[in-house]
Amino acid sequence: MLAKCEKKYPALFVILGLLVLAGLSVFVNIVEAADVSADVSVSMYIYSPSDGSNKELTAVTDSVTGDEYYNTYSNLIFLSVTIDSDNSVNKITVNSKALAEDETGTYIFLTKTGENNITVKVDFEGASSVSKSYKINYYNDTAPQNTTYTLSIPPSGVITNLFDGSIKLYLPKNTFIVNDDGPTDSQYIMIIASKEPSDRRYRDDYAELPPNSKSFDIRPVVISDDEIEFADDSILSSNGTITLGYDENIIRPEILTVYYNAGNGWKNIGGLVSEKNKTISAQFNGFGEYVVMARSNNFSEFTKKISEIDTSVSWSKQYVDVLYARGIMEPNKNLSDGRFGLINDAGEEENATRFDFAKAVVKGLGLQLVVDITTPPGLDGGWESGSSASFTDSTEIAIMKTAYTNGILQGTVKGGKKYFEPGDSLTRAQAAVILARVLKLKTDTDQDKVIAQLNKSYSDSCDIEAWAAPSVLAVSKAKIFTNKEFKPAESLTCAQLAKITYIMLQKVGKL
């Protein structure tokens, strides 16, 4: 039994976790026992992400029925119940469930989709009571700017039907919010939807990027009394996939990508576009802000002659545009004339390096970078054989080690020692071997059969050495290399790297 009432009870804050997106309609029906002298009033508040304060909802009265309705774009409602009575209170129930006050005095209720009926009942001594009934309709409508949605992570890990289907989360089963001490007491997340990202328009090194979706800031929260606190020291026990809807009016969906901001700047995390569903899916990297943006640039290789030697790489634009948009291939930062880096200063095609290949594969496949950047035991010569190492950036070394430990590039032997040699170019034959390994293509061990088939495919098949022949045949069957001449000893160009990376990622379902 609760303590005996004085003249007026202090406000009792109850959180109704109402799964309401666009319109919350509340019909209030009050039933009072005849022998009770009591005034029970209810106030509703929502959390405002714009300034971090609580805003009281104002009731709207239906002009025809006289019913009161409260409209909100937040599914988290603070319900303050104030009781003014000379009678002692036995208990307070919501939908026949007694409120058991916890350490924080916070109560959480979740409604189902559609129509919900909630009754708050105050029982006084002497079998007298006051009841207030709420008819709540939960609609899935598109949310306006600064809309919040709070929920606990379901055991299935699947969170859909939010904000008119414009965001979906697919986490592994039994994913928890954790900190250094293990699973946290609060397992609630808040999703804040805005029409634009927090800094309005994001500009990277090459272009200003307009948002092409709502921005979704996903954060862990602790609910205490009538307050919301963000648990920024918490993370998810597992990551998964996030799917965002994009603007249906976008003309070039192939240049869309997902940007992610965990509080330390925006990062391009790429994504898989579904033009049919008007969505893009990317790896969910944890709590933070996610938004779809269009990333493009008119690089000069595709718009004008670089020199009198007109080496055309226009055929590669369709591949470069997509890989650049997703952050898989980046322009050469040492160039200031608008080039991507496909053509060098002499007007000739630029050759791709072993590092270029490693970076494209690692970023394209979304491999987790190896944080420990010490030289692996297999590379007894180190990263480079040259006396002055040019690759010293920790991220670059992490990419190289990731490629090496995942068996993408296995190093090259010079002077009896194995080096990674990131700055060296690689031949088309070497590229074929790497691609066959990455794609796990079946290679034929019957050398005579391999040679016979290569003779039918390439006019220069006699130039393909035995160590590369099975892989060349495998990638040819996979239609990655389609020319009549294979040119195995020629260096792979940056434009060619763009094409084979694009095809490779399509085959593994990453594009």
C-alpha positions as CSV (number, residue, x, y, z in Angstrom):
1,M,0.0,0.0,0.0
2,L,1.2,3.5,-0.9
3,A,1.7,6.0,1.9
4,K,-1.4,7.9,3.1
5,C,-2.1,11.0,0.9
6,E,-1.8,14.5,2.2
7,K,-3.7,17.3,0.7
8,K,-1.9,16.9,-2.7
9,Y,0.2,14.1,-4.1
10,P,3.5,15.1,-5.7
11,A,3.6,14.5,-9.5
12,L,4.1,10.9,-10.4
13,F,6.0,10.6,-13.7
14,V,5.1,7.7,-15.8
15,I,6.7,7.0,-19.1
16,L,4.4,5.7,-21.8
17,G,6.6,4.2,-24.5
18,L,3.9,4.8,-27.1
19,L,4.9,3.4,-30.5
20,V,3.4,6.4,-32.3
21,L,5.1,7.9,-35.3
22,A,2.9,10.5,-36.9
23,G,-0.3,11.0,-35.1
24,L,-1.1,10.2,-31.5
25,S,-4.8,10.5,-30.8
26,V,-5.9,10.2,-27.2
27,F,-9.5,9.9,-26.2
28,V,-10.0,10.5,-22.5
29,N,-12.8,9.0,-20.6
30,I,-13.1,9.6,-16.8
31,V,-15.0,7.4,-14.4
32,E,-15.2,8.5,-10.8
33,A,-16.8,6.6,-7.9
34,A,-19.6,8.7,-6.3
35,D,-18.1,8.6,-2.8
36,V,-14.6,9.8,-3.7
37,S,-13.6,13.4,-3.4
38,A,-10.5,13.5,-5.7
39,D,-9.0,15.5,-8.5
40,V,-6.8,13.4,-10.8
41,S,-5.1,15.5,-13.5
42,V,-2.8,14.3,-16.3
43,S,-0.1,16.2,-18.2
44,M,1.9,14.8,-21.1
45,Y,5.4,15.7,-22.1
46,I,7.7,14.7,-24.9
47,Y,11.5,15.0,-25.3
48,S,12.6,17.7,-27.8
49,P,15.9,16.8,-29.5
50,S,16.4,20.3,-30.8
51,D,17.2,21.7,-27.3
52,G,17.2,18.6,-25.1
53,S,14.2,19.8,-23.0
54,N,10.7,18.4,-22.4
55,K,7.8,20.0,-24.1
56,E,4.3,19.8,-22.8
57,L,1.6,18.6,-25.2
58,T,-1.4,20.7,-25.7
59,A,-4.8,19.0,-25.9
60,V,-7.0,19.5,-29.0
61,T,-10.7,19.2,-28.6
62,D,-12.8,17.6,-31.3
63,S,-15.4,20.3,-32.3
64,V,-18.1,17.6,-32.9
65,T,-17.6,15.0,-30.2
66,G,-15.9,17.1,-27.6
67,D,-13.2,14.4,-27.2
68,E,-9.7,15.5,-26.3
69,Y,-6.7,14.5,-28.5
70,Y,-3.0,14.9,-28.1
71,N,-0.9,14.9,-31.3
72,T,2.8,14.1,-31.2
73,Y,5.7,13.0,-33.4
74,S,7.5,11.4,-30.5
75,N,6.6,7.9,-29.4
76,L,8.1,8.5,-25.9
77,I,5.5,10.2,-23.7
78,F,6.1,11.4,-20.1
79,L,2.8,11.1,-18.3
80,S,2.6,13.2,-15.1
81,V,-0.3,12.2,-12.8
82,T,-1.3,14.6,-10.1
83,I,-3.7,13.5,-7.4
84,D,-5.5,16.0,-5.1
85,S,-7.5,14.1,-2.5
86,D,-8.1,13.7,1.2
87,N,-8.3,9.9,0.7
88,S,-5.4,7.5,0.9
89,V,-4.3,5.7,-2.2
90,N,-4.1,1.9,-2.2
91,K,-2.5,1.5,-5.7
92,I,-2.3,2.9,-9.2
93,T,-2.7,0.6,-12.2
94,V,-2.3,0.9,-15.9
95,N,-4.3,-1.6,-17.9
96,S,-4.9,-3.6,-14.6
97,K,-1.1,-3.8,-14.0
98,A,0.0,-2.3,-10.7
99,L,2.8,0.2,-10.9
100,A,5.7,-1.1,-8.9
101,E,8.0,1.9,-8.3
102,D,11.6,1.1,-9.1
103,E,14.7,2.9,-7.9
104,T,14.3,5.8,-10.4
105,G,10.5,6.1,-10.1
106,T,10.3,5.5,-13.9
107,Y,7.6,3.5,-15.6
108,I,7.6,2.3,-19.2
109,F,4.7,1.1,-21.3
110,L,4.7,0.1,-25.0
111,T,1.7,0.0,-27.2
112,K,1.1,-2.1,-30.3
113,T,0.5,-0.9,-33.9
114,G,-3.0,0.4,-34.5
115,E,-5.6,1.0,-31.9
116,N,-4.7,0.8,-28.2
117,N,-6.7,1.2,-25.1
118,I,-5.0,2.3,-21.9
119,T,-6.7,2.8,-18.6
120,V,-5.0,4.6,-15.7
121,K,-6.9,3.7,-12.4
122,V,-6.3,5.2,-9.0
123,D,-7.7,3.0,-6.1
124,F,-8.4,4.7,-2.8
125,E,-9.1,3.2,0.6
126,G,-12.7,2.1,0.9
127,A,-13.0,0.4,-2.5
128,S,-13.3,3.8,-4.3
129,S,-11.5,4.6,-7.5
130,V,-10.9,7.1,-10.3
131,S,-10.2,5.9,-13.8
132,K,-9.0,7.6,-17.0
133,S,-9.2,5.8,-20.3
134,Y,-7.1,6.6,-23.3
135,K,-7.8,5.4,-26.8
136,I,-4.5,5.6,-28.7
137,N,-4.1,5.1,-32.4
138,Y,-0.6,4.3,-33.7
139,Y,0.0,5.3,-37.3
140,N,3.0,4.6,-39.5
141,D,3.3,7.9,-41.4
142,T,6.3,9.8,-42.7
143,A,7.8,11.8,-39.9
144,P,8.7,15.5,-40.0
145,Q,12.0,17.0,-38.9
146,N,13.3,16.2,-35.5
147,T,11.1,13.2,-34.8
148,T,12.1,10.8,-32.1
149,Y,11.4,7.1,-31.8
150,T,12.5,5.1,-28.7
151,L,12.4,1.4,-28.4
152,S,14.2,-1.6,-26.9
153,I,16.2,-3.8,-29.2
154,P,14.1,-6.9,-29.8
155,P,15.7,-10.4,-29.4
156,S,15.4,-11.0,-33.1
157,G,17.6,-7.9,-33.8
158,V,15.3,-6.8,-36.6
159,I,13.9,-3.3,-36.4
160,T,11.6,-2.3,-39.3
161,N,8.5,-0.2,-40.1
162,L,10.0,2.9,-38.7
163,F,9.4,6.4,-40.1
164,D,7.2,5.1,-42.9
165,G,9.8,2.4,-43.7
166,S,12.6,4.8,-44.4
167,I,15.0,3.1,-42.0
168,K,15.5,-0.6,-41.1
169,L,18.0,-2.2,-38.8
170,Y,19.1,-5.8,-39.1
171,L,21.2,-6.8,-36.1
172,P,22.3,-10.3,-35.1
173,K,20.0,-12.1,-32.7
174,N,20.4,-11.2,-29.0
175,T,22.3,-8.0,-29.6
176,F,22.7,-6.0,-26.4
177,I,23.8,-2.5,-25.4
178,V,27.0,-2.9,-23.5
179,N,29.8,-0.9,-21.8
180,D,33.0,-1.8,-20.0
181,D,31.0,-3.6,-17.2
182,G,28.9,-5.7,-19.6
183,P,25.2,-5.3,-20.7
184,T,23.8,-2.1,-19.4
185,D,20.7,-1.8,-17.3
186,S,19.0,0.3,-19.9
187,Q,18.5,-1.5,-23.3
188,Y,16.7,1.4,-25.0
189,I,17.8,3.3,-28.1
190,M,16.5,6.5,-29.5
191,I,16.3,7.3,-33.2
192,I,16.2,11.0,-34.1
193,A,15.0,11.6,-37.6
194,S,15.8,15.0,-39.3
195,K,15.3,16.3,-42.8
196,E,19.0,17.1,-43.0
197,P,22.2,15.9,-41.2
198,S,23.4,17.8,-38.2
199,D,25.7,20.1,-40.1
200,R,23.1,20.7,-42.9
201,R,25.4,20.0,-45.8
202,Y,28.6,18.0,-45.7
203,R,31.6,18.9,-47.8
204,D,34.4,16.4,-48.4
205,D,37.7,17.1,-50.1
206,Y,36.2,17.2,-53.6
207,A,32.6,18.3,-53.6
208,E,29.6,19.5,-51.6
209,L,27.3,16.6,-50.9
210,P,23.5,17.2,-50.7
211,P,21.6,14.8,-48.5
212,N,19.2,12.5,-50.3
213,S,17.4,11.0,-47.3
214,K,16.4,11.9,-43.8
215,S,19.3,11.9,-41.4
216,F,19.0,9.3,-38.6
217,D,20.9,9.7,-35.4
218,I,20.8,6.4,-33.4
219,R,21.9,6.6,-29.8
220,P,21.6,4.6,-26.6
221,V,19.5,6.3,-23.9
222,V,18.8,6.0,-20.2
223,I,15.3,7.0,-19.0
224,S,15.2,8.3,-15.5
225,D,12.2,10.0,-13.9
226,D,11.2,12.6,-16.5
227,E,14.6,12.9,-18.2
228,I,16.4,11.4,-21.1
229,E,20.2,10.8,-20.9
230,F,22.4,9.7,-23.7
231,A,24.7,6.8,-22.7
232,D,27.5,7.8,-25.1
233,D,29.9,5.4,-23.3
234,S,27.9,2.4,-24.5
235,I,28.2,0.4,-27.7
236,L,26.3,-2.6,-29.3
237,S,27.6,-6.1,-28.7
238,S,27.3,-6.8,-32.4
239,N,26.9,-4.7,-35.6
240,G,24.7,-5.5,-38.5
241,T,23.1,-3.8,-41.5
242,I,21.3,-0.5,-41.9
243,T,18.9,0.1,-44.8
244,L,17.8,3.7,-45.7
245,G,15.2,4.9,-48.1
246,Y,16.4,7.6,-50.5
247,D,14.7,10.4,-52.4
248,E,12.6,8.8,-55.2
249,N,13.3,11.7,-57.5
250,I,17.1,11.0,-57.6
251,I,18.2,10.8,-61.2
252,R,21.5,8.9,-60.7
253,P,21.1,6.3,-57.9
254,E,24.4,4.7,-58.8
255,I,26.3,7.7,-57.2
256,L,24.4,7.4,-53.8
257,T,26.4,6.3,-50.8
258,V,25.9,6.2,-47.0
259,Y,27.8,8.6,-44.7
260,Y,28.3,7.9,-41.0
261,N,29.3,10.2,-38.2
262,A,30.1,8.8,-34.7
263,G,30.9,12.3,-33.4
264,N,34.4,12.5,-35.0
265,G,33.5,13.5,-38.5
266,W,31.7,12.1,-41.5
267,K,32.9,8.9,-43.1
268,N,31.8,7.4,-46.4
269,I,30.8,3.8,-45.7
270,G,29.4,3.0,-49.2
271,G,26.4,0.8,-49.6
272,L,24.4,-1.5,-51.9
273,V,21.7,0.3,-53.9
274,S,18.3,-1.3,-54.7
275,E,16.7,0.9,-57.4
276,K,13.6,-1.3,-57.2
277,N,13.1,-0.6,-53.5
278,K,14.6,2.9,-53.6
279,T,16.9,1.9,-50.7
280,I,20.6,1.6,-50.0
281,S,22.0,-0.9,-47.4
282,A,25.3,-0.5,-45.6
283,Q,27.2,-2.0,-42.7
284,F,25.8,-0.7,-39.4
285,N,28.9,0.6,-37.6
286,G,27.2,1.3,-34.3
287,F,25.7,4.3,-32.7
288,G,25.9,7.6,-34.6
289,E,24.3,9.5,-37.4
290,Y,23.5,8.0,-40.9
291,V,22.4,9.7,-44.1
292,V,22.3,9.0,-47.8
293,M,24.2,11.4,-50.0
294,A,25.0,11.8,-53.6
295,R,28.8,12.0,-54.3
296,S,30.0,12.9,-57.8
297,N,32.6,15.0,-59.6
298,N,33.3,15.8,-63.2
299,F,37.0,14.7,-63.3
300,S,38.9,16.2,-66.2
301,E,39.8,12.8,-67.7
302,F,36.2,12.6,-68.7
303,T,35.6,16.2,-69.8
304,K,38.7,17.4,-71.8
305,K,42.0,16.4,-73.2
306,I,44.8,16.3,-70.7
307,S,47.5,16.8,-73.3
308,E,48.2,16.5,-77.0
309,I,48.3,12.8,-76.5
310,D,44.6,11.9,-76.4
311,T,44.5,8.7,-74.4
312,S,40.8,8.1,-73.9
313,V,39.7,6.6,-70.7
314,S,36.1,7.7,-71.1
315,W,35.0,4.0,-71.2
316,S,35.9,3.7,-67.5
317,K,33.6,6.6,-66.3
318,Q,30.7,4.3,-65.5
319,Y,33.0,2.3,-63.1
320,V,34.9,5.2,-61.7
321,D,31.8,7.2,-60.9
322,V,30.3,4.4,-58.8
323,L,33.6,3.4,-57.0
324,Y,34.3,7.1,-56.2
325,A,30.8,7.6,-54.9
326,R,31.1,4.7,-52.5
327,G,34.7,5.7,-51.4
328,I,36.2,2.5,-52.8
329,M,38.6,4.4,-55.2
330,E,39.7,8.0,-54.4
331,P,41.3,10.6,-56.6
332,N,45.1,11.2,-56.4
333,K,45.4,14.0,-53.9
334,N,48.7,15.2,-55.4
335,L,46.9,16.4,-58.5
336,S,45.4,19.9,-58.6
337,D,44.1,20.1,-62.1
338,G,40.8,18.2,-61.6
339,R,42.2,14.8,-62.7
340,F,41.1,11.6,-60.9
341,G,44.5,10.1,-61.6
342,L,43.8,7.8,-64.6
343,I,46.1,9.7,-66.9
344,N,49.6,11.0,-65.9
345,D,51.3,14.3,-66.8
346,A,52.5,12.9,-70.1
347,G,49.0,12.1,-71.2
348,E,49.5,8.4,-70.8
349,E,47.4,6.0,-68.8
350,E,48.5,5.8,-65.2
351,N,49.4,2.3,-63.9
352,A,47.8,0.9,-60.8
353,T,50.1,0.0,-57.9
354,R,49.9,-3.0,-55.6
355,F,48.6,-0.7,-52.9
356,D,45.9,0.6,-55.2
357,F,44.7,-2.9,-55.8
358,A,44.9,-3.8,-52.1
359,K,42.9,-0.7,-51.1
360,A,40.2,-1.3,-53.7
361,V,39.7,-4.9,-52.6
362,V,39.8,-4.2,-48.9
363,K,37.5,-1.2,-49.0
364,G,35.2,-2.8,-51.6
365,L,34.7,-6.0,-49.6
366,G,34.4,-4.0,-46.4
367,L,37.1,-6.0,-44.6
368,Q,37.8,-5.1,-41.0
369,L,41.1,-3.3,-40.9
370,V,43.9,-5.0,-38.9
371,V,44.7,-2.4,-36.2
372,D,48.0,-3.9,-35.3
373,I,50.2,-2.5,-38.1
374,T,53.4,-4.4,-37.1
375,T,55.0,-6.2,-40.0
376,P,53.6,-9.8,-40.2
377,P,56.1,-12.6,-39.9
378,G,55.7,-13.7,-43.5
379,L,57.2,-10.5,-44.8
380,D,60.8,-11.1,-43.7
381,G,61.9,-8.2,-45.8
382,G,59.2,-5.7,-44.6
383,W,56.8,-3.6,-46.5
384,E,59.2,-2.1,-49.0
385,S,62.6,-3.0,-50.3
386,G,63.6,0.6,-51.1
387,S,65.9,2.5,-48.7
388,S,63.4,5.4,-48.3
389,A,60.0,4.0,-47.4
390,S,57.1,6.1,-48.8
391,F,54.3,4.2,-47.1
392,T,54.4,5.3,-43.5
393,D,50.8,6.3,-42.8
394,S,49.2,4.0,-40.2
395,T,46.0,3.6,-42.3
396,E,47.9,2.7,-45.4
397,I,49.9,0.1,-43.5
398,A,46.7,-1.2,-42.0
399,I,45.2,-1.7,-45.4
400,M,48.4,-3.5,-46.6
401,K,48.4,-5.8,-43.6
402,T,44.7,-6.5,-44.0
403,A,45.2,-7.4,-47.7
404,Y,48.2,-9.6,-46.7
405,T,46.6,-11.4,-43.8
406,N,43.5,-12.1,-45.8
407,G,45.5,-13.6,-48.6
408,I,44.6,-11.0,-51.2
409,L,48.2,-10.0,-52.0
410,Q,50.9,-12.4,-50.8
411,G,54.1,-10.4,-51.3
412,T,56.9,-10.5,-53.8
413,V,60.4,-11.9,-53.5
414,K,63.4,-9.7,-54.1
415,G,67.0,-10.6,-53.2
416,G,65.8,-13.7,-51.4
417,K,63.4,-11.8,-49.1
418,K,59.7,-11.3,-49.4
419,Y,58.3,-7.7,-49.5
420,F,54.8,-6.3,-49.9
421,E,56.1,-3.6,-52.3
422,P,53.0,-1.4,-52.3
423,G,54.4,1.1,-54.8
424,D,55.2,-1.5,-57.5
425,S,52.9,-1.8,-60.4
426,L,51.4,-5.2,-61.1
427,T,50.9,-7.0,-64.4
428,R,47.5,-8.1,-65.8
429,A,48.6,-11.7,-65.2
430,Q,49.3,-11.0,-61.6
431,A,45.9,-9.2,-61.3
432,A,44.2,-12.3,-62.7
433,V,45.8,-14.5,-60.1
434,I,44.7,-12.2,-57.3
435,L,41.1,-11.9,-58.6
436,A,40.8,-15.7,-59.0
437,R,41.9,-16.0,-55.4
438,V,39.6,-13.3,-54.0
439,L,36.6,-14.6,-55.9
440,K,37.5,-18.2,-55.1
441,L,37.1,-19.1,-58.7
442,K,37.6,-22.8,-59.7
443,T,40.9,-23.2,-61.5
444,D,41.6,-26.2,-63.7
445,T,44.7,-28.2,-62.9
446,D,44.9,-29.9,-66.3
447,Q,47.5,-27.6,-68.0
448,D,47.0,-29.0,-71.5
449,K,43.2,-28.4,-71.2
450,V,43.9,-24.9,-69.9
451,I,46.2,-24.0,-72.8
452,A,43.8,-25.4,-75.3
453,Q,41.0,-23.2,-74.0
454,L,43.2,-20.1,-73.7
455,N,44.2,-20.6,-77.4
456,K,40.6,-20.2,-78.3
457,S,40.1,-17.1,-76.2
458,Y,43.2,-15.0,-76.8
459,S,45.4,-14.4,-79.8
460,D,48.4,-13.9,-77.5
461,S,47.8,-17.0,-75.3
462,C,51.4,-18.2,-75.9
463,D,52.6,-15.2,-73.8
464,I,50.6,-16.4,-70.7
465,E,53.0,-18.2,-68.4
466,A,52.0,-21.5,-66.8
467,W,51.8,-20.1,-63.2
468,A,49.1,-17.6,-64.3
469,A,47.3,-19.6,-67.0
470,P,44.6,-21.4,-64.8
471,S,43.7,-18.1,-63.2
472,V,43.6,-16.2,-66.5
473,L,41.2,-18.8,-67.8
474,A,39.1,-18.6,-64.7
475,V,38.7,-14.8,-64.8
476,S,38.0,-15.0,-68.5
477,K,35.2,-17.4,-68.0
478,A,33.8,-15.1,-65.3
479,K,33.9,-12.3,-68.0
480,I,36.1,-10.0,-66.0
481,F,38.7,-9.8,-68.9
482,T,37.0,-9.8,-72.3
483,N,39.5,-8.5,-74.8
484,K,40.8,-10.6,-77.7
485,E,44.3,-10.0,-76.4
486,F,45.1,-10.6,-72.8
487,K,48.5,-8.8,-72.7
488,P,49.7,-10.6,-69.6
489,A,53.0,-8.8,-69.2
490,E,51.5,-5.3,-69.5
491,S,50.9,-3.3,-66.3
492,L,47.3,-3.0,-65.1
493,T,46.1,0.6,-65.5
494,C,44.0,2.5,-63.0
495,A,41.1,2.6,-65.4
496,Q,41.4,-1.2,-65.8
497,L,41.5,-1.6,-62.0
498,A,38.3,0.4,-61.8
499,K,36.5,-2.0,-64.2
500,I,37.7,-5.3,-62.7
501,T,37.0,-4.0,-59.1
502,Y,33.5,-3.0,-60.2
503,I,32.8,-6.4,-61.8
504,M,34.4,-8.3,-58.8
505,L,32.1,-6.4,-56.3
506,Q,29.1,-7.1,-58.4
507,K,29.9,-10.8,-58.4
508,V,30.1,-10.9,-54.6
509,G,27.0,-8.8,-54.1
510,K,28.7,-5.6,-52.9
511,L,27.5,-3.4,-55.8
